[in-house]
Amino acid sequence: MKLALALTLAPVAAFQAPAPAKSASALSAAPIEQWAGNGPFGFFDPLGLSNGIEEQRLQFYREAEIKHGRVAMLASVGFLFQEHFHFESGPFGGIDSPSYVSFEQPPLAGGLWFGLALMAGNVEYLSVETFEPLLEGGIIAEQNEDKLFRIKADHKAGDLGFDPLGLKPTSEAELKTMASKELNNGRLAMIGMAGMVAQELVTHAKI
């Protein structure tokens, strides 16, 4: 329960402001060992998954990690919120169950959850627009093999151009610090979400 409560603080870091989209920054051009998110124990890659991989592919992996971390931070809050606070009416009215089976409760059981997932999935086009453009033939064309799963050279991983509160730090050092906080909180949230779901699968009870 203490871990679950701690995770409610994680989304604070999700408001990391995007980096400038004009060109690859000095941080993205640096070796991966110097990228944001390597603390507090330094660069961690015991399986050598980053060895021999070009920067644009590494940026693709980093963007995937950032997105999953942001989703997990939001999910960790929603997972706990819906178990302890309930709506009397509306599309989520009457749902009072452990979060891991909430999608089976009316009205979500009627397919509303699918609509919500589809709506959220439409935002993914923001990331697709940052991929290296493919030549004629699409993903199955041999000429596009070197372009698959690669971020454009002028795109900073995780930058969706969304900073309504103007929280972006003015210096590269401060931006790297904020990015590291977001990444590490996102990693904690991903592990925490897996733990909360596993606990409810075993106990069949709310946290």
Backbone as a chain_set.jsonl record, in Angstrom:
{"seq": "MKLALALTLAPVAAFQAPAPAKSASALSAAPIEQWAGNGPFGFFDPLGLSNGIEEQRLQFYREAEIKHGRVAMLASVGFLFQEHFHFESGPFGGIDSPSYVSFEQPPLAGGLWFGLALMAGNVEYLSVETFEPLLEGGIIAEQNEDKLFRIKADHKAGDLGFDPLGLKPTSEAELKTMASKELNNGRLAMIGMAGMVAQELVTHAKI", "coords": {"N": [[0.819, -1.191, 0.0], [1.986, 1.199, 0.743], [3.797, 1.568, -1.351], [1.994, 1.86, -3.435], [0.695, 4.226, -2.705], [2.829, 5.952, -2.853], [3.239, 6.043, -5.544], [1.291, 7.721, -6.443], [2.37, 10.175, -6.481], [4.001, 10.193, -8.629], [3.01, 11.156, -11.192], [3.54, 13.88, -11.144], [5.978, 14.412, -12.268], [5.379, 13.968, -14.864], [4.759, 16.227, -16.219], [6.854, 17.151, -17.637], [8.438, 19.46, -19.661], [8.543, 19.752, -23.245], [11.481, 19.306, -25.303], [13.192, 21.619, -27.487], [12.111, 21.471, -30.892], [13.606, 22.022, -33.078], [16.175, 21.078, -33.886], [18.47, 18.291, -33.483], [19.431, 18.052, -30.145], [22.251, 18.947, -28.03], [22.319, 17.106, -26.016], [21.016, 14.841, -27.062], [22.802, 14.209, -29.017], [24.939, 13.346, -27.648], [26.861, 10.575, -26.247], [25.041, 7.584, -25.352], [25.453, 6.912, -22.726], [25.505, 9.325, -21.479], [22.987, 10.321, -21.612], [19.789, 11.571, -20.436], [18.253, 10.23, -17.467], [19.928, 8.268, -16.457], [20.664, 8.123, -13.808], [20.094, 6.998, -10.362], [22.315, 5.406, -10.323], [24.018, 5.441, -12.428], [24.798, 4.609, -15.894], [22.887, 1.893, -17.071], [22.888, -1.1, -18.485], [22.972, -4.075, -18.57], [22.628, -6.215, -20.321], [23.563, -5.333, -22.676], [21.918, -4.163, -24.658], [21.937, -1.823, -26.039], [24.164, -1.778, -27.553], [25.919, -1.232, -30.548], [23.778, -0.064, -31.893], [22.282, 2.391, -33.866], [21.894, 5.947, -33.319], [19.313, 7.051, -33.982], [17.625, 4.854, -33.855], [17.962, 4.186, -31.161], [16.833, 6.486, -30.064], [14.215, 6.059, -30.798], [13.579, 3.84, -29.176], [13.903, 5.092, -26.712], [11.863, 7.002, -26.804], [9.65, 5.294, -26.787], [9.925, 4.22, -24.231], [9.561, 6.525, -22.662], [6.893, 7.184, -23.3], [5.484, 4.907, -22.385], [6.113, 5.118, -19.696], [4.846, 7.544, -19.015], [2.154, 6.866, -19.445], [1.912, 4.858, -17.507], [2.314, 6.336, -15.161], [0.042, 7.973, -15.114], [-1.869, 5.935, -15.074], [-1.356, 4.695, -12.631], [-2.368, 6.502, -10.814], [-5.086, 6.636, -11.608], [-5.792, 3.959, -11.196], [-5.83, 3.633, -8.418], [-7.516, 5.731, -7.692], [-10.121, 5.182, -8.744], [-10.92, 3.081, -7.212], [-11.494, 4.05, -4.716], [-12.966, 6.355, -4.924], [-16.069, 7.204, -6.19], [-18.37, 7.634, -8.906], [-21.668, 8.845, -8.959], [-23.366, 8.983, -11.081], [-23.452, 9.079, -14.715], [-21.136, 8.034, -17.361], [-19.381, 6.4, -15.937], [-20.685, 5.742, -13.681], [-21.655, 3.914, -10.781], [-19.647, 2.001, -10.797], [-17.82, -0.03, -8.805], [-15.399, -1.695, -7.884], [-12.505, -3.895, -7.707], [-9.739, -2.529, -9.46], [-8.601, -4.076, -11.492], [-10.59, -5.523, -12.709], [-12.396, -3.699, -13.534], [-13.051, -3.001, -16.146], [-14.874, -4.873, -16.846], [-17.239, -4.158, -15.737], [-20.558, -2.766, -15.922], [-20.973, 0.538, -17.288], [-18.798, -0.051, -18.873], [-18.423, -2.618, -19.747], [-19.984, -2.764, -21.928], [-18.578, -1.904, -24.087], [-17.634, 0.667, -23.957], [-15.107, 1.125, -22.935], [-13.519, 0.347, -25.031], [-13.968, 2.352, -26.872], [-12.849, 4.493, -25.495], [-10.176, 3.687, -25.44], [-9.639, 3.705, -28.166], [-9.93, 6.406, -28.737], [-7.825, 7.479, -27.244], [-5.75, 6.227, -28.546], [-5.667, 7.561, -30.947], [-4.07, 9.705, -30.517], [-1.609, 8.788, -30.956], [-0.705, 9.375, -33.44], [0.848, 11.601, -33.269], [3.318, 10.671, -32.526], [3.894, 8.954, -34.639], [4.29, 10.729, -36.681], [6.829, 11.552, -36.182], [8.523, 9.618, -37.069], [11.046, 8.268, -39.263], [10.444, 9.033, -42.619], [9.038, 6.739, -44.959], [10.043, 5.137, -48.024], [8.588, 4.434, -51.27], [6.533, 1.568, -51.194], [6.288, 0.879, -48.583], [6.361, -0.681, -45.284], [7.159, -3.219, -45.917], [8.922, -3.133, -47.944], [12.174, -3.699, -49.193], [13.933, -1.603, -49.486], [13.262, 0.094, -47.471], [14.17, -0.964, -45.171], [16.238, 0.057, -43.602], [15.061, 2.249, -42.52], [13.033, 1.716, -40.788], [11.448, 1.951, -37.601], [12.792, 4.205, -36.613], [13.606, 7.374, -35.36], [13.163, 10.705, -36.57], [16.014, 12.672, -37.362], [16.006, 15.26, -36.377], [14.321, 15.224, -34.258], [13.474, 15.223, -30.829], [13.372, 12.705, -28.465], [10.299, 11.994, -26.939], [9.279, 14.533, -27.096], [6.411, 16.131, -27.65], [5.542, 18.559, -28.3], [3.954, 19.796, -26.388], [3.288, 21.923, -23.939], [1.598, 23.465, -22.05], [1.702, 24.847, -19.632], [4.092, 26.089, -19.582], [6.466, 24.972, -18.46], [8.973, 24.261, -19.255], [12.395, 24.016, -18.67], [14.957, 26.558, -18.848], [17.584, 26.035, -19.376], [19.915, 23.613, -20.715], [21.008, 21.846, -18.852], [19.177, 21.909, -16.716], [16.94, 20.974, -18.044], [17.75, 18.385, -18.673], [17.902, 17.34, -16.09], [15.196, 17.451, -15.315], [14.13, 15.734, -17.247], [15.352, 13.362, -16.493], [14.14, 12.931, -14.02], [11.493, 12.514, -14.827], [11.777, 10.177, -16.381], [12.766, 8.311, -14.48], [10.715, 8.299, -12.562], [8.697, 7.387, -14.221], [9.627, 4.815, -14.81], [9.503, 3.669, -12.269], [6.737, 3.814, -11.928], [5.854, 2.048, -13.927], [6.812, -0.413, -12.978], [5.492, -0.375, -10.529], [2.768, -0.408, -11.334], [2.619, -2.937, -12.507], [3.038, -4.446, -10.215], [0.773, -3.751, -8.64], [-1.367, -4.696, -10.207], [-0.711, -7.415, -10.238], [-0.975, -7.993, -7.509], [-3.746, -7.644, -7.11], [-4.727, -9.579, -8.821], [-4.014, -11.841, -7.442], [-5.155, -11.522, -4.866], [-7.755, -10.734, -5.369], [-8.954, -8.434, -4.447], [-9.461, -4.964, -3.519], [-6.788, -2.559, -3.427]], "CA": [[0.0, 0.0, 0.0], [2.878, 2.346, 0.776], [4.306, 1.771, -2.703], [0.896, 2.352, -4.25], [0.487, 5.626, -2.374], [3.976, 6.711, -3.349], [3.121, 6.197, -6.988], [0.382, 8.808, -6.772], [3.179, 11.372, -6.668], [4.799, 10.063, -9.841], [2.613, 11.961, -12.347], [4.055, 15.247, -11.077], [7.086, 14.518, -13.218], [4.904, 13.794, -16.234], [4.588, 17.522, -16.841], [8.121, 17.584, -18.219], [8.248, 20.24, -20.875], [9.272, 19.193, -24.388], [12.694, 19.983, -25.768], [12.97, 22.292, -28.775], [12.007, 20.527, -32.003], [14.268, 22.583, -34.248], [17.267, 20.21, -34.326], [18.927, 17.399, -32.426], [20.131, 18.825, -29.121], [23.567, 18.438, -27.628], [22.136, 15.927, -25.169], [20.701, 13.675, -27.88], [23.975, 13.877, -29.811], [25.937, 12.785, -26.749], [26.774, 9.119, -26.079], [23.88, 7.187, -24.562], [25.846, 6.912, -21.319], [25.324, 10.675, -20.959], [21.604, 10.737, -21.781], [18.995, 11.725, -19.22], [17.659, 9.016, -16.936], [20.923, 7.258, -16.088], [20.894, 8.107, -12.363], [21.225, 7.459, -9.545], [23.386, 4.412, -10.311], [24.771, 5.503, -13.658], [24.263, 3.906, -17.059], [22.556, 0.51, -16.719], [22.531, -1.914, -19.645], [23.752, -5.306, -18.347], [22.495, -7.135, -21.449], [24.153, -4.731, -23.86], [20.891, -3.983, -25.686], [22.191, -0.599, -26.801], [25.422, -1.909, -28.286], [25.861, -1.348, -32.0], [22.525, 0.461, -32.424], [22.453, 3.794, -34.208], [21.213, 6.876, -32.419], [17.901, 7.235, -34.29], [16.907, 3.686, -33.319], [17.974, 4.35, -29.706], [15.857, 7.518, -29.753], [12.907, 5.402, -30.916], [13.389, 3.069, -27.954], [13.744, 6.025, -25.607], [10.519, 7.574, -26.88], [8.716, 4.26, -26.34], [10.04, 4.143, -22.774], [8.944, 7.72, -22.097], [5.441, 7.091, -23.456], [4.978, 3.893, -21.462], [6.236, 5.659, -18.351], [3.797, 8.538, -18.805], [0.892, 6.136, -19.301], [1.924, 4.162, -16.217], [2.143, 7.308, -14.092], [-1.378, 8.313, -15.092], [-2.624, 4.742, -14.704], [-1.188, 4.411, -11.203], [-3.305, 7.378, -10.113], [-6.436, 6.174, -11.912], [-5.988, 2.633, -10.625], [-6.185, 3.819, -7.009], [-8.615, 6.688, -7.563], [-11.442, 4.619, -9.008], [-11.273, 2.115, -6.171], [-11.858, 4.728, -3.471], [-13.868, 7.463, -5.22], [-17.019, 6.664, -7.164], [-19.332, 8.552, -9.501], [-23.045, 8.401, -8.761], [-24.021, 8.905, -12.383], [-22.55, 9.276, -15.836], [-20.64, 6.797, -18.002], [-18.651, 5.557, -14.995], [-21.497, 5.629, -12.484], [-21.954, 2.585, -10.264], [-18.5, 1.088, -10.824], [-17.207, -0.175, -7.481], [-14.75, -3.005, -7.944], [-11.054, -3.797, -7.881], [-9.456, -1.916, -10.759], [-8.196, -5.01, -12.537], [-11.779, -6.056, -13.376], [-13.349, -2.611, -13.755], [-13.489, -2.967, -17.537], [-15.96, -5.831, -16.988], [-18.426, -3.623, -15.084], [-21.366, -1.849, -16.75], [-21.218, 0.377, -18.729], [-17.573, -0.353, -19.61], [-18.551, -3.938, -20.355], [-20.702, -2.62, -23.186], [-17.679, -1.474, -25.147], [-17.184, 2.038, -23.79], [-13.658, 1.119, -22.723], [-12.88, 0.254, -26.341], [-14.029, 3.689, -27.443], [-11.866, 5.321, -24.801], [-8.856, 3.268, -25.909], [-9.505, 4.159, -29.546], [-9.73, 7.848, -28.704], [-6.463, 7.72, -26.776], [-4.837, 5.739, -29.567], [-5.554, 8.535, -32.033], [-2.987, 10.63, -30.189], [-0.361, 8.158, -31.364], [-0.23, 9.938, -34.707], [1.881, 12.582, -32.96], [4.589, 9.951, -32.548], [4.116, 8.414, -35.983], [4.791, 11.83, -37.494], [8.253, 11.763, -35.893], [9.305, 8.522, -37.628], [11.681, 8.485, -40.556], [9.486, 8.734, -43.7], [9.382, 5.563, -45.756], [9.972, 5.253, -49.472], [7.479, 3.683, -51.863], [6.55, 0.144, -50.872], [5.894, 0.707, -47.193], [7.225, -1.369, -44.329], [7.628, -4.514, -46.419], [9.901, -2.9, -49.011], [13.559, -3.884, -48.755], [14.605, -0.307, -49.474], [12.89, 0.796, -46.245], [14.632, -1.718, -44.01], [17.08, 0.899, -42.757], [14.286, 3.387, -42.038], [12.012, 1.269, -39.847], [11.636, 2.164, -36.16], [13.81, 5.231, -36.408], [13.097, 8.722, -35.162], [13.822, 11.707, -37.392], [17.237, 13.183, -36.735], [15.773, 16.539, -35.711], [13.286, 15.058, -33.222], [13.92, 14.849, -29.486], [12.482, 11.678, -27.93], [9.355, 12.429, -25.921], [8.812, 15.893, -27.344], [5.169, 16.165, -28.417], [5.161, 19.948, -28.495], [2.865, 20.093, -25.45], [3.787, 22.565, -22.717], [0.64, 24.553, -21.816], [2.015, 25.59, -18.412], [5.388, 26.731, -19.731], [7.357, 24.442, -17.428], [10.266, 23.854, -19.827], [13.551, 24.748, -18.143], [15.625, 27.405, -19.835], [18.938, 25.552, -19.649], [20.015, 22.199, -21.057], [21.28, 21.079, -17.637], [17.926, 21.781, -15.978], [16.06, 20.117, -18.839], [18.216, 17.011, -18.494], [17.502, 16.937, -14.744], [13.754, 17.194, -15.33], [13.9, 14.532, -18.051], [15.765, 12.219, -15.68], [13.095, 12.708, -13.015], [10.34, 11.921, -15.486], [12.101, 8.808, -16.761], [12.881, 7.442, -13.312], [9.372, 8.138, -12.01], [7.96, 6.533, -15.143], [10.079, 3.432, -14.608], [8.91, 3.228, -11.003], [5.305, 3.629, -12.141], [5.64, 0.816, -14.697], [7.002, -1.537, -12.053], [4.418, -0.311, -9.544], [1.519, -0.851, -11.939], [2.682, -4.396, -12.623], [2.861, -4.986, -8.871], [-0.607, -3.58, -8.185], [-2.215, -5.635, -10.944], [-0.398, -8.763, -9.747], [-1.564, -8.145, -6.173], [-5.193, -7.821, -7.207], [-4.979, -10.877, -9.457], [-3.84, -12.87, -6.416], [-6.055, -11.337, -3.73], [-9.117, -10.41, -5.857], [-9.46, -7.373, -3.571], [-8.891, -3.648, -3.747], [-5.575, -2.229, -2.7]], "C": [[0.867, 1.26, 0.0], [3.431, 2.648, -0.608], [3.223, 2.365, -3.579], [0.642, 3.822, -3.985], [1.618, 6.492, -2.908], [3.849, 6.984, -4.835], [2.159, 7.308, -7.372], [1.128, 10.112, -6.98], [3.92, 11.361, -7.993], [4.347, 10.971, -10.978], [3.082, 13.398, -12.299], [5.149, 15.439, -12.112], [6.63, 14.392, -14.657], [4.731, 15.103, -16.959], [5.899, 18.057, -17.383], [7.857, 18.327, -19.522], [9.063, 19.654, -22.009], [10.515, 19.995, -24.718], [12.405, 20.655, -27.092], [13.003, 21.3, -29.918], [12.793, 20.984, -33.225], [15.382, 21.683, -34.767], [17.674, 19.322, -33.177], [19.751, 18.192, -31.432], [21.473, 18.197, -28.802], [23.425, 17.19, -26.791], [21.846, 14.695, -26.006], [21.898, 13.254, -28.714], [25.061, 13.243, -28.964], [25.824, 11.261, -26.706], [25.628, 8.757, -25.154], [24.195, 7.157, -23.071], [25.636, 8.275, -20.658], [23.894, 11.179, -21.121], [20.929, 10.897, -20.431], [18.477, 10.359, -18.768], [18.639, 7.96, -16.496], [21.2, 7.198, -14.588], [19.883, 7.242, -11.649], [22.43, 6.515, -9.58], [24.205, 4.411, -11.592], [24.12, 4.699, -14.772], [24.083, 2.426, -16.749], [22.074, -0.228, -17.958], [23.301, -3.227, -19.567], [23.688, -6.291, -19.508], [23.062, -6.562, -22.742], [23.181, -4.491, -24.989], [21.121, -2.737, -26.535], [23.456, -0.679, -27.64], [25.184, -2.018, -29.79], [24.578, -0.837, -32.624], [22.684, 1.95, -32.679], [21.545, 4.688, -33.373], [19.721, 7.019, -32.704], [17.06, 6.057, -33.815], [16.864, 3.757, -31.792], [16.968, 5.409, -29.275], [14.436, 6.968, -29.848], [12.598, 4.598, -29.653], [13.164, 3.992, -26.755], [12.346, 6.659, -25.618], [9.471, 6.565, -26.424], [8.738, 4.147, -24.816], [9.355, 5.332, -22.111], [7.42, 7.62, -22.158], [4.851, 6.064, -22.49], [5.062, 4.39, -20.011], [5.15, 6.671, -18.05], [2.437, 7.87, -18.615], [0.816, 5.457, -17.938], [1.743, 5.128, -15.054], [0.682, 7.732, -13.971], [-2.214, 7.124, -14.605], [-2.521, 4.442, -13.217], [-2.114, 5.27, -10.352], [-4.743, 6.895, -10.337], [-6.765, 4.842, -11.273], [-6.466, 2.745, -9.179], [-7.416, 4.703, -6.852], [-9.97, 6.011, -7.698], [-11.859, 3.581, -7.967], [-11.816, 2.789, -4.912], [-12.777, 5.924, -3.671], [-14.776, 7.036, -6.371], [-17.976, 7.75, -7.654], [-20.73, 7.974, -9.32], [-23.774, 8.227, -10.09], [-22.99, 9.132, -13.478], [-22.029, 7.963, -16.386], [-19.888, 5.872, -17.061], [-19.424, 5.358, -13.691], [-21.734, 4.179, -12.073], [-20.801, 1.611, -10.273], [-17.829, 1.095, -9.458], [-16.603, -1.568, -7.391], [-13.248, -2.821, -7.942], [-10.744, -3.343, -9.305], [-9.172, -2.937, -11.856], [-9.382, -5.638, -13.257], [-12.797, -4.956, -13.682], [-13.868, -2.574, -15.187], [-14.626, -3.958, -17.788], [-17.269, -5.317, -16.401], [-19.217, -2.745, -16.054], [-21.026, -0.406, -16.381], [-19.954, 0.052, -19.532], [-17.658, -1.69, -20.318], [-19.253, -3.859, -21.705], [-19.839, -2.109, -24.329], [-17.191, -0.05, -25.024], [-15.674, 2.109, -23.617], [-12.916, 1.059, -24.049], [-12.871, 1.617, -27.019], [-13.011, 4.619, -26.811], [-10.448, 4.983, -25.272], [-8.609, 3.751, -27.337], [-9.234, 5.649, -29.595], [-8.304, 8.177, -28.264], [-5.444, 7.298, -27.83], [-4.652, 6.706, -30.722], [-4.435, 9.534, -31.783], [-1.645, 10.08, -30.673], [0.173, 8.738, -32.672], [0.85, 10.988, -34.466], [3.261, 11.932, -32.972], [4.914, 9.432, -33.94], [4.703, 9.488, -36.896], [6.283, 12.072, -37.281], [9.126, 10.643, -36.449], [9.966, 8.955, -38.933], [10.682, 8.137, -41.657], [9.978, 7.573, -44.559], [9.281, 5.872, -47.239], [8.814, 4.413, -49.986], [7.631, 2.188, -51.552], [6.214, -0.142, -49.42], [6.871, -0.125, -46.385], [7.774, -2.692, -44.858], [8.687, -4.359, -47.507], [11.317, -3.004, -48.463], [14.291, -2.556, -48.636], [14.297, 0.505, -48.217], [13.413, 0.11, -44.98], [15.438, -0.855, -43.043], [16.339, 2.102, -42.18], [13.261, 3.003, -40.974], [12.422, 1.543, -38.401], [12.796, 3.12, -35.884], [13.149, 6.596, -36.315], [13.845, 9.678, -36.093], [14.982, 12.329, -36.627], [17.001, 14.48, -35.968], [14.707, 16.456, -34.619], [13.909, 14.608, -31.912], [12.918, 13.867, -28.903], [11.601, 12.239, -26.815], [8.777, 13.804, -26.125], [7.577, 15.86, -28.239], [4.693, 17.593, -28.642], [4.055, 20.393, -27.566], [3.453, 20.631, -24.146], [2.882, 23.746, -22.36], [0.96, 25.4, -20.596], [3.376, 26.274, -18.473], [6.408, 26.283, -18.702], [8.744, 24.09, -17.955], [11.394, 24.677, -19.234], [14.264, 25.521, -19.239], [17.032, 26.928, -20.181], [18.923, 24.058, -19.933], [20.226, 21.337, -19.808], [19.998, 20.857, -16.839], [16.944, 20.882, -16.706], [16.454, 18.653, -18.684], [17.819, 16.489, -17.121], [16.021, 16.601, -14.694], [13.427, 15.932, -16.113], [14.277, 13.284, -17.267], [14.718, 11.896, -14.627], [11.874, 12.042, -13.639], [10.599, 10.453, -15.831], [12.121, 7.879, -15.555], [11.544, 7.249, -12.613], [8.516, 7.256, -12.906], [8.345, 5.078, -15.003], [9.496, 2.862, -13.321], [7.431, 2.943, -11.175], [5.02, 2.359, -12.929], [5.793, -0.413, -13.817], [5.864, -1.572, -11.038], [3.086, -0.785, -10.097], [1.489, -2.367, -12.081], [2.456, -5.043, -11.266], [1.437, -4.876, -8.378], [-1.553, -4.544, -8.895], [-1.976, -7.059, -10.451], [-1.03, -9.002, -8.377], [-3.057, -8.392, -6.258], [-5.563, -9.137, -7.901], [-4.887, -12.013, -8.425], [-4.895, -12.758, -5.322], [-7.511, -11.125, -4.126], [-9.764, -9.326, -4.992], [-8.806, -6.047, -3.936], [-7.618, -3.454, -2.954], [-5.911, -1.322, -1.527]], "O": [[0.539, 2.255, -0.647], [3.53, 3.807, -1.01], [3.487, 3.265, -4.376], [0.4, 4.59, -4.916], [1.399, 7.617, -3.356], [4.292, 8.021, -5.329], [2.196, 7.792, -8.503], [0.598, 11.049, -7.578], [4.414, 12.397, -8.438], [5.196, 11.52, -11.681], [3.03, 14.088, -13.317], [5.24, 16.487, -12.752], [7.397, 14.675, -15.578], [4.57, 15.118, -18.18], [6.053, 19.264, -17.572], [7.121, 17.842, -20.381], [10.148, 19.119, -21.783], [10.595, 21.194, -24.453], [11.444, 20.282, -27.764], [13.827, 20.385, -29.924], [12.663, 20.394, -34.297], [15.525, 21.535, -35.981], [17.282, 19.553, -32.033], [20.664, 18.921, -31.818], [21.791, 17.089, -29.234], [24.284, 16.309, -26.828], [22.36, 13.615, -25.714], [22.016, 12.086, -29.085], [26.006, 12.663, -29.5], [24.792, 10.712, -27.092], [25.277, 9.534, -24.267], [23.305, 7.354, -22.244], [25.592, 8.376, -19.432], [23.608, 12.335, -20.807], [21.428, 10.422, -19.411], [18.289, 9.452, -19.579], [18.227, 6.843, -16.184], [21.911, 6.299, -14.138], [18.911, 6.795, -12.258], [23.449, 6.786, -8.945], [24.995, 3.497, -11.826], [23.021, 4.171, -14.607], [24.992, 1.776, -16.234], [20.958, 0.005, -18.425], [24.18, -3.481, -20.391], [24.588, -7.114, -19.67], [23.044, -7.222, -23.781], [23.552, -4.597, -26.158], [20.564, -2.612, -27.625], [23.781, 0.263, -28.362], [24.35, -2.802, -30.241], [24.304, -1.144, -33.784], [23.162, 2.687, -31.816], [20.556, 4.232, -32.799], [18.929, 7.1, -31.766], [15.91, 6.237, -33.415], [15.843, 3.427, -31.189], [16.318, 5.26, -28.24], [13.559, 7.36, -29.078], [11.489, 4.667, -29.124], [12.336, 3.707, -25.89], [11.727, 6.829, -24.568], [8.508, 6.932, -25.75], [7.691, 3.996, -24.186], [8.651, 5.169, -21.115], [6.736, 7.933, -21.184], [3.833, 6.326, -21.85], [4.178, 4.107, -19.201], [4.586, 6.668, -16.956], [1.664, 8.256, -17.739], [-0.23, 5.48, -17.29], [1.092, 4.79, -14.065], [0.148, 7.839, -12.868], [-3.148, 7.291, -13.822], [-3.487, 3.985, -12.606], [-2.589, 4.834, -9.303], [-5.518, 6.76, -9.389], [-7.899, 4.62, -10.85], [-7.389, 2.044, -8.764], [-8.259, 4.459, -5.989], [-10.865, 6.227, -6.881], [-13.039, 3.247, -7.865], [-12.525, 2.157, -4.128], [-13.313, 6.459, -2.7], [-14.3, 6.563, -7.403], [-18.339, 8.661, -6.911], [-20.952, 6.777, -9.502], [-24.692, 7.414, -10.2], [-21.809, 9.349, -13.204], [-22.434, 6.894, -15.931], [-19.762, 4.68, -17.343], [-18.872, 4.86, -12.711], [-21.985, 3.321, -12.919], [-20.954, 0.486, -9.798], [-17.327, 2.128, -9.015], [-17.228, -2.499, -6.882], [-12.76, -1.71, -8.151], [-11.427, -3.743, -10.248], [-9.471, -2.69, -13.025], [-9.202, -6.233, -14.319], [-13.935, -5.25, -14.048], [-15.004, -2.162, -15.421], [-15.276, -3.893, -18.831], [-18.305, -5.966, -16.548], [-18.637, -2.064, -16.9], [-20.8, -0.15, -15.198], [-20.029, -0.104, -20.75], [-17.043, -1.883, -21.367], [-19.137, -4.767, -22.528], [-20.34, -1.905, -25.434], [-16.426, 0.419, -25.866], [-15.033, 3.044, -24.098], [-11.836, 1.632, -24.197], [-11.891, 1.993, -27.663], [-12.387, 5.431, -27.493], [-9.624, 5.874, -25.478], [-7.498, 4.158, -27.675], [-8.414, 6.114, -30.388], [-7.655, 9.049, -28.842], [-4.402, 7.934, -27.987], [-3.624, 6.689, -31.399], [-3.913, 10.138, -32.719], [-0.667, 10.819, -30.785], [1.358, 8.609, -32.977], [1.675, 11.244, -35.343], [4.247, 12.55, -33.371], [6.067, 9.464, -34.371], [5.514, 9.192, -37.774], [6.93, 12.721, -38.102], [10.349, 10.702, -36.32], [9.508, 9.876, -39.609], [10.118, 7.042, -41.637], [11.169, 7.446, -44.844], [8.529, 6.754, -47.655], [8.133, 3.75, -49.204], [8.724, 1.63, -51.639], [5.892, -1.276, -49.064], [8.042, -0.262, -46.739], [8.74, -3.227, -44.314], [9.282, -5.346, -47.941], [11.623, -2.463, -47.4], [15.166, -2.398, -47.785], [14.982, 1.485, -47.924], [13.136, 0.548, -43.863], [15.339, -1.01, -41.826], [16.922, 2.889, -41.434], [12.683, 3.877, -40.329], [13.585, 1.387, -38.028], [13.653, 2.867, -35.037], [12.251, 6.925, -37.09], [15.027, 9.477, -36.371], [14.932, 12.488, -35.407], [17.718, 14.77, -35.01], [14.243, 17.479, -34.114], [14.764, 13.723, -31.888], [11.725, 14.168, -28.852], [12.087, 12.871, -25.877], [7.869, 14.206, -25.398], [7.677, 15.597, -29.438], [3.579, 17.816, -29.115], [3.284, 21.285, -27.917], [4.037, 19.888, -23.357], [3.328, 24.893, -22.364], [0.539, 26.554, -20.523], [3.772, 26.959, -17.531], [7.13, 27.103, -18.134], [9.605, 23.665, -17.184], [11.358, 25.906, -19.287], [14.178, 25.172, -20.416], [17.609, 27.371, -21.174], [18.048, 23.33, -19.465], [19.689, 20.233, -19.715], [19.754, 19.757, -16.343], [16.204, 20.122, -16.082], [15.59, 17.782, -18.576], [17.439, 15.326, -16.99], [15.627, 15.594, -14.106], [12.564, 15.15, -15.714], [13.599, 12.261, -17.363], [14.435, 10.726, -14.367], [11.291, 11.125, -13.061], [9.748, 9.594, -15.603], [11.559, 6.785, -15.6], [11.258, 6.157, -12.121], [7.705, 6.47, -12.417], [7.487, 4.197, -15.069], [9.051, 1.715, -13.285], [6.916, 1.959, -10.643], [4.05, 1.66, -12.639], [4.996, -1.347, -13.902], [5.333, -2.635, -10.718], [2.347, -1.489, -9.409], [0.472, -3.006, -11.813], [1.77, -6.06, -11.163], [0.929, -5.811, -7.758], [-2.432, -5.137, -8.269], [-2.924, -7.823, -10.266], [-1.559, -10.082, -8.113], [-3.584, -9.256, -5.556], [-6.595, -9.733, -7.597], [-5.594, -13.015, -8.528], [-5.465, -13.762, -4.896], [-8.408, -11.317, -3.305], [-10.984, -9.307, -4.827], [-7.751, -6.006, -4.569], [-7.4, -4.106, -1.933], [-5.018, -0.924, -0.779]]}, "num_chains": 1, "name": "protein.A"}
